[in-house]
């Protein structure tokens, strides 16, 4: 799975989760929500739920996806990467889960 696909899956799982901005989620709560949602729905189910919400409620879905992407970016910005790159390690100074601009 590429970094971009992993990022998409993470954002789709967060979007499909029950996590809300009012929860003020910690990194642990975010990780738990991602894991729980992917186990329950699978990556395709998460993507399907995102698509359904964008079809049914585009305005609120766009707001939620913006929040999800900001949350994913915030949670990943504190990650410390190794200074010596292993063959498959990301280059120092790059995000593990780069977040594309909001749609």
Number of C-alpha atoms within 10 A of each C-alpha: 7 7 13 14 11 15 20 20 20 25 27 26 30 30 26 24 21 11 16 13 10 6 9 11 15 11 14 10 13 20 16 14 21 23 16 15 22 21 12 13 16 15 17 13 17 24 18 15 17 22 15 13 17 15 11 11 11 13 11 12 18 16 12 19 20 17 18 24 23 17 21 21 19 13 17 16 14 9 12 12 15 12 9 10 11 9 7 6 11 15 15 13 11 12 17 20 19 17 19 12 8 12 7
